[in-house]
Structures are given as C-alpha cells and as structure tokens.
Amino acid sequence: MPSVSSTEFQRNPGLYQDLAQREPVTVTNHGRERTVLLSAEEYRRLKRRDRLALAVEGIGEDDIAAILSAEVPAKFAHLDSELDR
C-alpha cells in the first residue's frame, strides 16, 4: 500500500485521490500512519461486510468447538468492565 506524508498529500490531493481509486493510500503524520484514503466503492464494500450476518444453521461442529474453547487474552482483561454497562 502506498504511503504519503500529510504535507505531500496537501500539495497534490488529486494525485492521491486518483491513486486511491486503484489501491488504498496511507497518509502519515510525523512518520506515523494517521488515515487511509480509499475509493468510495471500496468503502461501501467494506461497510456492507460490517452488516454480514451468518445463520446459526451454517455454523459447523468445528466452528462451535472453536468458539467454546476460545479465551480472551489477558492483555484485554481491562475491557471486562464494559460488560457491566
């Protein structure tokens, strides 16, 4: 994925908008990734996947076993308090 500094992006946004029609472009600030520019079509595709729901009948025995045996890593224990809400 191509990467561009925010300063360079501001100098030539059209160039990077055109590039984002073909592939996502990472925009950095002080060397750190800040945003990703992507085509509207790709954004809509990703949003449709957000809403993808699977029927319970479609889950196999192996999937059920994996779900039942799954454990949350200890580094995320601080998020348990969110369940109290």
Secondary structure, 3 states (H helix, E strand, C coil): CCEEEHHHHHHCHHHHHHHHCCCCEEEEECCEEEEEECCHHHHHHHHHHHCCCCCHHHCCHHHHHHHHHCCCCHHHHHHHHHHHC
